[in-house]
Amino acid sequence: QLQLVESGGGLAQPGGSLRLSCAAFGFTLDYYAIGWFRQAPGKERAGVSCLSCSDGSTYYTDSVKGRFTISRDKSKNTVYLQMNSLKTEDTAVYYCAAFLRGGVSVSTIWANGAAYEYWGQGTQVTVSS
């Protein structure tokens, strides 16, 4: 059974850090693109970052560039989202998702949730003083 499991959410103060993990079970991430999305109350789900595991390309939405870093531990079949300099507006439920890259241009579709085949259950991130 193919499954993605997120962990690492919680409460952080503005300016603080959290690291989210997305562990894959039942498949290897080698040929997948892994995206992180977030959904704040009353807002639509939005793409935050993506890692194309086959070539290591990374993508970020403008609001998190320079603060968030996506990475992968191949031995653990896990993708991470390191979030630094957190802001109150980063508060949301964060989801990881995966799609099989194939011949797709990741750069053009990574922020489109409809492109993803597998989703995790989500983890809450709250940034508050």
The first five atom37 places (N, CA, C, CB, O) and aatype in JSON, in Angstrom:
{
  "aatype": [5, 10, 5, 10, 19, 6, 15, 7, 7, 7, 10, 0, 5, 14, 7, 7, 15, 10, 1, 10, 15, 4, 0, 0, 13, 7, 13, 16, 10, 3, 18, 18, 0, 9, 7, 17, 13, 1, 5, 0, 14, 7, 11, 6, 1, 0, 7, 19, 15, 4, 10, 15, 4, 15, 3, 7, 15, 16, 18, 18, 16, 3, 15, 19, 11, 7, 1, 13, 16, 9, 15, 1, 3, 11, 15, 11, 2, 16, 19, 18, 10, 5, 12, 2, 15, 10, 11, 16, 6, 3, 16, 0, 19, 18, 18, 4, 0, 0, 13, 10, 1, 7, 7, 19, 15, 19, 15, 16, 9, 17, 0, 2, 7, 0, 0, 18, 6, 18, 17, 7, 5, 7, 16, 5, 19, 16, 19, 15, 15],
  "atom_mask": [
    [1, 1, 1, 1, 1],
    [1, 1, 1, 1, 1],
    [1, 1, 1, 1, 1],
    [1, 1, 1, 1, 1],
    [1, 1, 1, 1, 1],
    [1, 1, 1, 1, 1],
    [1, 1, 1, 1, 1],
    [1, 1, 1, 0, 1],
    [1, 1, 1, 0, 1],
    [1, 1, 1, 0, 1],
    [1, 1, 1, 1, 1],
    [1, 1, 1, 1, 1],
    [1, 1, 1, 1, 1],
    [1, 1, 1, 1, 1],
    [1, 1, 1, 0, 1],
    [1, 1, 1, 0, 1],
    [1, 1, 1, 1, 1],
    [1, 1, 1, 1, 1],
    [1, 1, 1, 1, 1],
    [1, 1, 1, 1, 1],
    [1, 1, 1, 1, 1],
    [1, 1, 1, 1, 1],
    [1, 1, 1, 1, 1],
    [1, 1, 1, 1, 1],
    [1, 1, 1, 1, 1],
    [1, 1, 1, 0, 1],
    [1, 1, 1, 1, 1],
    [1, 1, 1, 1, 1],
    [1, 1, 1, 1, 1],
    [1, 1, 1, 1, 1],
    [1, 1, 1, 1, 1],
    [1, 1, 1, 1, 1],
    [1, 1, 1, 1, 1],
    [1, 1, 1, 1, 1],
    [1, 1, 1, 0, 1],
    [1, 1, 1, 1, 1],
    [1, 1, 1, 1, 1],
    [1, 1, 1, 1, 1],
    [1, 1, 1, 1, 1],
    [1, 1, 1, 1, 1],
    [1, 1, 1, 1, 1],
    [1, 1, 1, 0, 1],
    [1, 1, 1, 1, 1],
    [1, 1, 1, 1, 1],
    [1, 1, 1, 1, 1],
    [1, 1, 1, 1, 1],
    [1, 1, 1, 0, 1],
    [1, 1, 1, 1, 1],
    [1, 1, 1, 1, 1],
    [1, 1, 1, 1, 1],
    [1, 1, 1, 1, 1],
    [1, 1, 1, 1, 1],
    [1, 1, 1, 1, 1],
    [1, 1, 1, 1, 1],
    [1, 1, 1, 1, 1],
    [1, 1, 1, 0, 1],
    [1, 1, 1, 1, 1],
    [1, 1, 1, 1, 1],
    [1, 1, 1, 1, 1],
    [1, 1, 1, 1, 1],
    [1, 1, 1, 1, 1],
    [1, 1, 1, 1, 1],
    [1, 1, 1, 1, 1],
    [1, 1, 1, 1, 1],
    [1, 1, 1, 1, 1],
    [1, 1, 1, 0, 1],
    [1, 1, 1, 1, 1],
    [1, 1, 1, 1, 1],
    [1, 1, 1, 1, 1],
    [1, 1, 1, 1, 1],
    [1, 1, 1, 1, 1],
    [1, 1, 1, 1, 1],
    [1, 1, 1, 1, 1],
    [1, 1, 1, 1, 1],
    [1, 1, 1, 1, 1],
    [1, 1, 1, 1, 1],
    [1, 1, 1, 1, 1],
    [1, 1, 1, 1, 1],
    [1, 1, 1, 1, 1],
    [1, 1, 1, 1, 1],
    [1, 1, 1, 1, 1],
    [1, 1, 1, 1, 1],
    [1, 1, 1, 1, 1],
    [1, 1, 1, 1, 1],
    [1, 1, 1, 1, 1],
    [1, 1, 1, 1, 1],
    [1, 1, 1, 1, 1],
    [1, 1, 1, 1, 1],
    [1, 1, 1, 1, 1],
    [1, 1, 1, 1, 1],
    [1, 1, 1, 1, 1],
    [1, 1, 1, 1, 1],
    [1, 1, 1, 1, 1],
    [1, 1, 1, 1, 1],
    [1, 1, 1, 1, 1],
    [1, 1, 1, 1, 1],
    [1, 1, 1, 1, 1],
    [1, 1, 1, 1, 1],
    [1, 1, 1, 1, 1],
    [1, 1, 1, 1, 1],
    [1, 1, 1, 1, 1],
    [1, 1, 1, 0, 1],
    [1, 1, 1, 0, 1],
    [1, 1, 1, 1, 1],
    [1, 1, 1, 1, 1],
    [1, 1, 1, 1, 1],
    [1, 1, 1, 1, 1],
    [1, 1, 1, 1, 1],
    [1, 1, 1, 1, 1],
    [1, 1, 1, 1, 1],
    [1, 1, 1, 1, 1],
    [1, 1, 1, 1, 1],
    [1, 1, 1, 0, 1],
    [1, 1, 1, 1, 1],
    [1, 1, 1, 1, 1],
    [1, 1, 1, 1, 1],
    [1, 1, 1, 1, 1],
    [1, 1, 1, 1, 1],
    [1, 1, 1, 1, 1],
    [1, 1, 1, 0, 1],
    [1, 1, 1, 1, 1],
    [1, 1, 1, 0, 1],
    [1, 1, 1, 1, 1],
    [1, 1, 1, 1, 1],
    [1, 1, 1, 1, 1],
    [1, 1, 1, 1, 1],
    [1, 1, 1, 1, 1],
    [1, 1, 1, 1, 1],
    [1, 1, 1, 1, 1]
  ],
  "atom_positions": [
    [[0.84, -1.19, 0.0], [0.0, 0.0, 0.0], [0.87, 1.24, 0.0], [-0.95, 0.01, 1.21], [1.74, 1.4, 0.86]],
    [[0.64, 2.12, -0.97], [1.42, 3.34, -1.07], [0.88, 4.37, -0.08], [1.4, 3.9, -2.52], [-0.32, 4.64, -0.04]],
    [[1.77, 4.92, 0.7], [1.32, 5.82, 1.76], [2.37, 6.88, 2.04], [1.02, 5.03, 3.04], [3.57, 6.62, 1.99]],
    [[1.89, 8.09, 2.33], [2.75, 9.18, 2.78], [2.31, 9.57, 4.18], [2.68, 10.41, 1.8], [1.12, 9.73, 4.45]],
    [[3.28, 9.72, 5.07], [2.97, 10.06, 6.46], [3.78, 11.28, 6.86], [3.26, 8.86, 7.41], [5.01, 11.25, 6.86]],
    [[3.08, 12.36, 7.22], [3.75, 13.58, 7.66], [3.92, 13.56, 9.18], [2.96, 14.84, 7.22], [3.15, 12.93, 9.91]],
    [[4.93, 14.28, 9.63], [5.14, 14.5, 11.06], [5.95, 15.77, 11.24], [5.86, 13.28, 11.73], [6.5, 16.31, 10.28]],
    [[6.0, 16.25, 12.48], [6.86, 17.38, 12.78], [6.13, 18.71, 12.97], [0.0, 0.0, 0.0], [6.77, 19.71, 13.3]],
    [[4.84, 18.73, 12.77], [4.12, 19.96, 13.0], [4.03, 20.29, 14.49], [0.0, 0.0, 0.0], [4.42, 19.5, 15.35]],
    [[3.53, 21.47, 14.76], [3.39, 21.88, 16.15], [3.28, 23.38, 16.26], [0.0, 0.0, 0.0], [2.91, 24.07, 15.32]],
    [[3.6, 23.87, 17.45], [3.53, 25.29, 17.75], [4.92, 25.9, 17.75], [2.84, 25.53, 19.1], [5.84, 25.36, 18.36]],
    [[5.06, 27.02, 17.08], [6.32, 27.75, 17.07], [6.05, 29.23, 17.24], [7.12, 27.48, 15.78], [4.98, 29.71, 16.87]],
    [[7.0, 29.94, 17.77], [6.89, 31.38, 17.9], [7.33, 32.05, 16.59], [7.73, 31.89, 19.08], [8.11, 31.47, 15.84]],
    [[6.84, 33.23, 16.32], [7.35, 33.96, 15.16], [8.87, 34.08, 15.21], [6.72, 35.36, 15.1], [9.45, 34.41, 16.25]],
    [[9.49, 33.81, 14.08], [10.94, 33.79, 14.03], [11.56, 32.44, 14.33], [0.0, 0.0, 0.0], [12.76, 32.23, 14.16]],
    [[10.72, 31.52, 14.79], [11.21, 30.19, 15.14], [11.29, 29.25, 13.95], [0.0, 0.0, 0.0], [11.11, 29.66, 12.8]],
    [[11.56, 27.98, 14.26], [11.76, 26.97, 13.21], [11.0, 25.7, 13.54], [13.25, 26.67, 13.04], [10.75, 25.37, 14.7]],
    [[10.64, 24.99, 12.49], [10.09, 23.65, 12.58], [10.59, 22.87, 11.37], [8.52, 23.68, 12.64], [10.88, 23.44, 10.32]],
    [[10.69, 21.55, 11.54], [11.03, 20.7, 10.41], [9.93, 19.66, 10.24], [12.41, 20.02, 10.61], [9.64, 18.88, 11.14]],
    [[9.34, 19.66, 9.06], [8.33, 18.68, 8.73], [8.97, 17.5, 7.99], [7.2, 19.31, 7.87], [9.91, 17.68, 7.22]],
    [[8.44, 16.32, 8.25], [8.92, 15.11, 7.58], [7.79, 14.48, 6.79], [9.5, 14.1, 8.59], [6.63, 14.54, 7.2]],
    [[8.13, 13.89, 5.68], [7.16, 13.16, 4.85], [7.8, 11.82, 4.49], [6.77, 13.98, 3.54], [8.67, 11.74, 3.62]],
    [[7.37, 10.79, 5.18], [7.92, 9.45, 4.95], [7.03, 8.68, 3.98], [8.06, 8.69, 6.28], [5.81, 8.68, 4.11]],
    [[7.67, 8.03, 3.02], [6.94, 7.24, 2.02], [7.03, 5.76, 2.34], [7.49, 7.51, 0.6], [8.09, 5.26, 2.7]],
    [[5.91, 5.08, 2.22], [5.84, 3.64, 2.47], [5.2, 2.96, 1.28], [5.04, 3.34, 3.77], [4.2, 3.43, 0.73]],
    [[5.79, 1.85, 0.88], [5.23, 1.08, -0.21], [5.77, 1.44, -1.57], [0.0, 0.0, 0.0], [5.43, 0.79, -2.56]],
    [[6.61, 2.47, -1.66], [7.22, 2.83, -2.93], [8.46, 3.66, -2.65], [6.22, 3.62, -3.85], [8.6, 4.26, -1.58]],
    [[9.37, 3.68, -3.62], [10.56, 4.51, -3.48], [10.32, 5.85, -4.16], [11.8, 3.8, -4.08], [9.63, 5.94, -5.18]],
    [[10.89, 6.87, -3.57], [10.68, 8.23, -4.07], [11.54, 8.59, -5.27], [10.94, 9.2, -2.97], [11.42, 9.69, -5.82]],
    [[12.41, 7.68, -5.69], [13.41, 8.01, -6.71], [12.85, 8.67, -7.96], [14.13, 6.78, -7.1], [13.49, 9.56, -8.52]],
    [[11.67, 8.25, -8.4], [11.14, 8.76, -9.67], [9.92, 9.66, -9.47], [10.77, 7.61, -10.57], [9.15, 9.91, -10.4]],
    [[9.77, 10.14, -8.24], [8.61, 10.97, -7.92], [9.01, 12.41, -7.65], [7.87, 10.4, -6.71], [10.14, 12.71, -7.29]],
    [[8.05, 13.28, -7.85], [8.15, 14.66, -7.36], [7.33, 14.73, -6.08], [7.65, 15.7, -8.43], [6.19, 14.27, -6.04]],
    [[7.91, 15.31, -5.05], [7.26, 15.43, -3.75], [6.99, 16.9, -3.48], [8.12, 14.81, -2.62], [7.89, 17.73, -3.48]],
    [[5.73, 17.2, -3.26], [5.35, 18.57, -3.0], [4.84, 18.77, -1.59], [0.0, 0.0, 0.0], [4.28, 17.85, -0.98]],
    [[5.02, 19.95, -1.08], [4.4, 20.36, 0.18], [3.36, 21.43, -0.13], [5.48, 20.9, 1.21], [3.63, 22.39, -0.85]],
    [[2.18, 21.23, 0.42], [1.08, 22.17, 0.27], [0.63, 22.61, 1.66], [-0.1, 21.53, -0.52], [0.93, 21.96, 2.66]],
    [[-0.08, 23.71, 1.72], [-0.65, 24.13, 2.98], [-2.02, 24.74, 2.75], [0.27, 25.12, 3.68], [-2.32, 25.29, 1.69]],
    [[-2.85, 24.61, 3.78], [-4.19, 25.17, 3.72], [-4.49, 25.83, 5.05], [-5.25, 24.09, 3.37], [-4.56, 25.17, 6.09]],
    [[-4.66, 27.12, 5.0], [-5.02, 27.89, 6.19], [-6.55, 27.97, 6.27], [-4.39, 29.32, 6.15], [-7.23, 27.82, 5.26]],
    [[-7.09, 28.21, 7.45], [-8.55, 28.29, 7.6], [-9.13, 29.34, 6.67], [-8.92, 28.62, 9.05], [-8.67, 30.48, 6.63]],
    [[-10.16, 28.96, 5.93], [-10.84, 29.88, 5.04], [-10.11, 30.18, 3.74], [0.0, 0.0, 0.0], [-10.55, 31.02, 2.96]],
    [[-8.99, 29.48, 3.52], [-8.22, 29.72, 2.31], [-8.07, 28.44, 1.49], [-6.83, 30.28, 2.65], [-8.25, 27.33, 2.01]],
    [[-7.75, 28.59, 0.24], [-7.54, 27.44, -0.62], [-6.16, 26.82, -0.34], [-7.67, 27.85, -2.1], [-5.23, 27.48, 0.12]],
    [[-6.07, 25.54, -0.64], [-4.8, 24.86, -0.55], [-3.81, 25.47, -1.54], [-4.96, 23.35, -0.8], [-4.18, 25.77, -2.68]],
    [[-2.58, 25.64, -1.12], [-1.58, 26.29, -1.96], [-0.26, 25.53, -1.93], [-1.37, 27.73, -1.53], [0.14, 25.0, -0.89]],
    [[0.41, 25.48, -3.04], [1.72, 24.84, -3.12], [2.77, 25.67, -2.41], [0.0, 0.0, 0.0], [2.82, 26.89, -2.57]],
    [[3.61, 25.0, -1.64], [4.67, 25.68, -0.88], [6.03, 25.38, -1.48], [4.65, 25.24, 0.6], [6.84, 26.29, -1.7]],
    [[6.29, 24.11, -1.76], [7.6, 23.71, -2.26], [7.48, 22.35, -2.91], [8.65, 23.68, -1.12], [6.52, 21.61, -2.7]],
    [[8.49, 22.02, -3.72], [8.5, 20.72, -4.39], [9.93, 20.31, -4.65], [7.7, 20.77, -5.71], [10.81, 21.14, -4.92]],
    [[10.16, 19.0, -4.57], [11.45, 18.41, -4.88], [11.24, 17.33, -5.93], [12.13, 17.83, -3.61], [10.46, 16.4, -5.74]],
    [[11.95, 17.47, -7.03], [11.96, 16.41, -8.04], [13.07, 15.44, -7.67], [12.14, 16.98, -9.49], [14.25, 15.75, -7.86]],
    [[12.71, 14.29, -7.16], [13.72, 13.38, -6.61], [14.66, 12.82, -7.68], [13.02, 12.24, -5.88], [15.78, 12.44, -7.37]],
    [[14.22, 12.76, -8.91], [15.05, 12.17, -9.95], [16.24, 13.04, -10.31], [14.23, 11.9, -11.18], [17.3, 12.52, -10.66]],
    [[16.09, 14.36, -10.23], [17.2, 15.23, -10.6], [17.56, 16.25, -9.52], [16.88, 15.95, -11.87], [18.49, 17.04, -9.7]],
    [[16.84, 16.25, -8.42], [17.16, 17.14, -7.32], [16.67, 18.57, -7.47], [0.0, 0.0, 0.0], [16.98, 19.41, -6.63]],
    [[15.93, 18.86, -8.52], [15.43, 20.23, -8.69], [14.46, 20.59, -7.57], [14.75, 20.39, -10.06], [13.66, 19.76, -7.14]],
    [[14.53, 21.82, -7.13], [13.63, 22.29, -6.07], [12.87, 23.53, -6.53], [14.43, 22.59, -4.78], [13.34, 24.29, -7.38]],
    [[11.7, 23.71, -5.95], [10.82, 24.81, -6.31], [10.17, 25.35, -5.02], [9.74, 24.36, -7.35], [9.87, 24.59, -4.1]],
    [[9.98, 26.66, -5.0], [9.39, 27.31, -3.83], [8.42, 28.4, -4.27], [10.48, 27.89, -2.92], [8.63, 29.07, -5.27]],
    [[7.36, 28.55, -3.5], [6.52, 29.71, -3.72], [7.24, 30.94, -3.18], [5.14, 29.53, -3.06], [8.05, 30.83, -2.25]],
    [[6.94, 32.09, -3.74], [7.72, 33.3, -3.41], [7.73, 33.62, -1.93], [7.18, 34.48, -4.17], [8.74, 34.09, -1.41]],
    [[6.63, 33.4, -1.24], [6.52, 33.82, 0.15], [7.42, 33.04, 1.1], [5.1, 33.7, 0.61], [7.61, 33.46, 2.24]],
    [[7.97, 31.9, 0.66], [8.81, 31.11, 1.55], [10.26, 31.04, 1.08], [8.26, 29.71, 1.67], [11.1, 30.45, 1.76]],
    [[10.57, 31.62, -0.06], [11.94, 31.58, -0.57], [12.89, 32.23, 0.42], [12.03, 32.28, -1.95], [12.62, 33.31, 0.95]],
    [[13.99, 31.55, 0.66], [14.96, 32.05, 1.62], [14.67, 31.67, 3.05], [0.0, 0.0, 0.0], [15.52, 31.85, 3.93]],
    [[13.48, 31.14, 3.32], [13.12, 30.73, 4.69], [12.92, 29.22, 4.79], [11.85, 31.45, 5.14], [13.27, 28.62, 5.81]],
    [[12.36, 28.61, 3.78], [12.08, 27.18, 3.79], [13.06, 26.45, 2.88], [10.62, 26.9, 3.34], [13.5, 26.99, 1.86]],
    [[13.4, 25.22, 3.26], [14.28, 24.39, 2.45], [13.72, 22.98, 2.37], [15.71, 24.38, 3.02], [13.42, 22.37, 3.4]],
    [[13.58, 22.48, 1.17], [13.12, 21.11, 0.98], [14.32, 20.23, 0.68], [12.07, 21.02, -0.18], [15.23, 20.62, -0.05]],
    [[14.32, 19.03, 1.27], [15.45, 18.13, 1.09], [14.98, 16.69, 1.23], [16.56, 18.43, 2.11], [13.82, 16.42, 1.55]],
    [[15.91, 15.78, 0.97], [15.54, 14.36, 0.97], [16.63, 13.54, 1.63], [15.28, 13.85, -0.46], [17.82, 13.82, 1.45]],
    [[16.22, 12.54, 2.39], [17.13, 11.52, 2.9], [16.76, 10.23, 2.17], [17.02, 11.35, 4.5], [15.76, 9.59, 2.48]],
    [[17.58, 9.87, 1.19], [17.26, 8.72, 0.36], [17.2, 7.44, 1.18], [18.27, 8.58, -0.75], [16.36, 6.58, 0.94]],
    [[18.1, 7.32, 2.16], [18.16, 6.09, 2.95], [16.9, 5.88, 3.79], [19.37, 6.12, 3.86], [16.56, 4.75, 4.14]],
    [[16.23, 6.98, 4.11], [15.01, 6.9, 4.92], [13.75, 7.06, 4.08], [15.03, 7.96, 6.01], [12.64, 7.02, 4.6]],
    [[13.93, 7.23, 2.76], [12.78, 7.42, 1.87], [11.86, 8.52, 2.4], [12.0, 6.09, 1.7], [10.64, 8.38, 2.43]],
    [[12.49, 9.6, 2.8], [11.78, 10.69, 3.48], [12.19, 12.03, 2.89], [12.06, 10.66, 5.01], [13.36, 12.25, 2.57]],
    [[11.22, 12.91, 2.76], [11.46, 14.29, 2.34], [11.16, 15.2, 3.51], [10.59, 14.66, 1.09], [10.21, 14.98, 4.26]],
    [[11.97, 16.24, 3.65], [11.83, 17.17, 4.76], [11.51, 18.57, 4.24], [13.1, 17.2, 5.62], [11.86, 18.94, 3.12]],
    [[10.85, 19.33, 5.07], [10.66, 20.76, 4.82], [11.14, 21.49, 6.07], [9.15, 21.1, 4.49], [10.46, 21.52, 7.09]],
    [[12.32, 22.09, 5.97], [12.86, 22.89, 7.06], [12.29, 24.29, 6.94], [14.42, 22.91, 7.02], [12.47, 24.96, 5.93]],
    [[11.62, 24.73, 7.99], [10.96, 26.03, 7.97], [11.61, 26.93, 9.02], [9.44, 25.89, 8.23], [11.49, 26.67, 10.22]],
    [[12.28, 27.96, 8.56], [12.93, 28.92, 9.45], [12.26, 30.28, 9.35], [14.43, 29.04, 9.12], [11.47, 30.53, 8.43]],
    [[12.57, 31.13, 10.29], [12.01, 32.5, 10.29], [10.5, 32.47, 10.09], [12.67, 33.37, 9.19], [9.96, 33.2, 9.27]],
    [[9.85, 31.63, 10.85], [8.41, 31.44, 10.69], [7.64, 32.72, 10.99], [7.92, 30.32, 11.58], [8.02, 33.51, 11.85]],
    [[6.56, 32.88, 10.26], [5.68, 34.02, 10.42], [4.27, 33.52, 10.78], [5.65, 34.89, 9.12], [3.93, 32.36, 10.52]],
    [[3.48, 34.39, 11.36], [2.13, 33.98, 11.73], [1.33, 33.52, 10.51], [1.4, 35.13, 12.43], [0.46, 32.66, 10.62]],
    [[1.63, 34.11, 9.37], [0.92, 33.73, 8.14], [1.32, 32.37, 7.6], [1.15, 34.77, 7.08], [0.73, 31.9, 6.63]],
    [[2.3, 31.72, 8.22], [2.65, 30.35, 7.85], [1.74, 29.33, 8.53], [4.11, 30.05, 8.2], [1.8, 28.14, 8.24]],
    [[0.9, 29.79, 9.43], [-0.01, 28.9, 10.13], [-0.96, 28.23, 9.15], [-0.79, 29.66, 11.2], [-1.66, 28.9, 8.38]],
    [[-0.99, 26.9, 9.18], [-1.83, 26.14, 8.25], [-1.67, 24.65, 8.55], [-1.44, 26.45, 6.76], [-0.81, 24.25, 9.33]],
    [[-2.51, 23.86, 7.91], [-2.27, 22.42, 7.85], [-1.38, 22.17, 6.63], [-3.62, 21.6, 7.77], [-1.69, 22.61, 5.52]],
    [[-0.3, 21.46, 6.86], [0.66, 21.18, 5.8], [0.51, 19.73, 5.35], [2.12, 21.45, 6.28], [0.41, 18.81, 6.16]],
    [[0.49, 19.55, 4.03], [0.34, 18.23, 3.43], [1.53, 17.97, 2.51], [-0.99, 18.11, 2.66], [2.0, 18.87, 1.83]],
    [[2.0, 16.73, 2.5], [2.92, 16.34, 1.45], [2.17, 15.48, 0.44], [4.16, 15.59, 2.02], [1.18, 14.82, 0.77]],
    [[2.66, 15.49, -0.78], [2.0, 14.78, -1.86], [3.05, 14.33, -2.87], [0.92, 15.66, -2.53], [4.15, 14.88, -2.91]],
    [[2.69, 13.33, -3.68], [3.66, 12.79, -4.64], [3.01, 12.51, -5.98], [4.29, 11.51, -4.09], [1.85, 12.1, -6.05]],
    [[3.77, 12.72, -7.03], [3.35, 12.24, -8.34], [4.54, 11.68, -9.08], [2.68, 13.37, -9.16], [5.68, 12.13, -8.9]],
    [[4.26, 10.68, -9.91], [5.3, 10.04, -10.7], [5.69, 10.96, -11.83], [4.84, 8.67, -11.24], [4.88, 11.33, -12.67]],
    [[6.97, 11.33, -11.82], [7.38, 12.4, -12.73], [7.25, 12.0, -14.2], [8.81, 12.79, -12.45], [6.66, 12.75, -14.98]],
    [[7.75, 10.88, -14.6], [7.73, 10.49, -16.01], [8.38, 11.56, -16.86], [0.0, 0.0, 0.0], [9.48, 12.01, -16.55]],
    [[7.71, 11.96, -17.92], [8.24, 12.99, -18.81], [7.68, 14.37, -18.52], [0.0, 0.0, 0.0], [7.82, 15.28, -19.33]],
    [[7.03, 14.51, -17.37], [6.37, 15.77, -17.05], [7.38, 16.84, -16.67], [5.36, 15.58, -15.92], [8.39, 16.55, -16.03]],
    [[7.1, 18.06, -17.08], [7.9, 19.2, -16.66], [7.43, 19.64, -15.28], [7.8, 20.38, -17.69], [6.39, 20.28, -15.14]],
    [[8.21, 19.29, -14.26], [7.8, 19.58, -12.89], [7.65, 21.07, -12.66], [8.8, 19.0, -11.9], [6.76, 21.5, -11.93]],
    [[8.51, 21.85, -13.28], [8.5, 23.29, -13.04], [7.18, 23.93, -13.4], [9.61, 23.94, -13.81], [6.83, 24.96, -12.83]],
    [[6.45, 23.34, -14.33], [5.2, 23.97, -14.79], [3.98, 23.52, -14.0], [4.98, 23.66, -16.24], [2.94, 24.19, -14.04]],
    [[4.08, 22.41, -13.27], [2.86, 21.89, -12.63], [3.0, 21.66, -11.13], [2.46, 20.61, -13.27], [2.04, 21.25, -10.49]],
    [[4.18, 21.92, -10.56], [4.41, 21.47, -9.19], [3.42, 22.07, -8.21], [5.8, 21.82, -8.76], [3.09, 21.42, -7.21]],
    [[2.94, 23.27, -8.45], [2.05, 23.93, -7.49], [0.57, 23.57, -7.7], [2.22, 25.44, -7.58], [-0.3, 24.07, -6.99]],
    [[0.3, 22.72, -8.68], [-1.08, 22.32, -8.97], [-1.39, 21.01, -8.25], [-1.3, 22.17, -10.51], [-0.87, 19.96, -8.62]],
    [[-2.22, 21.07, -7.26], [-2.54, 19.89, -6.47], [-3.14, 18.76, -7.28], [0.0, 0.0, 0.0], [-2.98, 17.59, -6.92]],
    [[-3.81, 19.09, -8.37], [-4.44, 18.07, -9.2], [-3.43, 17.16, -9.87], [-5.31, 18.72, -10.26], [-3.78, 16.08, -10.34]],
    [[-2.18, 17.57, -9.92], [-1.14, 16.76, -10.56], [-0.69, 15.61, -9.68], [0.05, 17.62, -10.91], [-0.05, 14.68, -10.16]],
    [[-1.01, 15.65, -8.4], [-0.47, 14.7, -7.43], [-1.38, 13.49, -7.25], [-0.24, 15.38, -6.09], [-2.6, 13.6, -7.22]],
    [[-0.74, 12.32, -7.13], [-1.48, 11.06, -7.02], [-1.68, 10.61, -5.58], [-0.75, 9.98, -7.78], [-2.7, 10.01, -5.25]],
    [[-0.73, 10.92, -4.75], [-0.77, 10.42, -3.37], [-0.64, 11.6, -2.4], [0.35, 9.38, -3.12], [0.12, 12.54, -2.65]],
    [[-1.38, 11.54, -1.33], [-1.4, 12.6, -0.33], [-1.25, 12.03, 1.07], [-2.69, 13.42, -0.44], [-1.74, 10.94, 1.37]],
    [[-0.57, 12.79, 1.93], [-0.53, 12.45, 3.34], [-1.75, 13.0, 4.05], [0.0, 0.0, 0.0], [-2.63, 13.62, 3.44]],
    [[-1.79, 12.76, 5.35], [-2.96, 13.12, 6.15], [-2.92, 14.56, 6.64], [-3.08, 12.18, 7.32], [-3.93, 15.09, 7.08]],
    [[-1.77, 15.18, 6.58], [-1.62, 16.56, 7.01], [-1.09, 16.68, 8.42], [0.0, 0.0, 0.0], [-1.31, 15.8, 9.26]],
    [[-0.4, 17.77, 8.68], [0.11, 18.07, 10.02], [-0.08, 19.56, 10.27], [1.63, 17.65, 10.17], [0.2, 20.39, 9.4]],
    [[-0.54, 19.9, 11.46], [-0.85, 21.29, 11.79], [0.42, 22.04, 12.19], [-1.9, 21.36, 12.94], [1.22, 21.56, 12.99]],
    [[0.59, 23.21, 11.61], [1.66, 24.13, 12.0], [0.99, 25.42, 12.47], [2.66, 24.41, 10.81], [0.22, 26.04, 11.74]],
    [[1.3, 25.81, 13.7], [0.75, 27.04, 14.26], [1.9, 27.94, 14.68], [-0.18, 26.75, 15.46], [2.76, 27.54, 15.47]],
    [[1.91, 29.15, 14.16], [2.94, 30.12, 14.51], [2.26, 31.25, 15.28], [3.68, 30.68, 13.23], [1.45, 32.0, 14.74]],
    [[2.61, 31.34, 16.53], [1.94, 32.3, 17.39], [2.82, 32.63, 18.58], [0.58, 31.76, 17.86], [3.58, 31.79, 19.06]],
    [[2.71, 33.87, 19.06], [3.44, 34.26, 20.26], [2.58, 34.04, 21.5], [3.89, 35.73, 20.17], [3.03, 34.31, 22.62]]
  ]
}
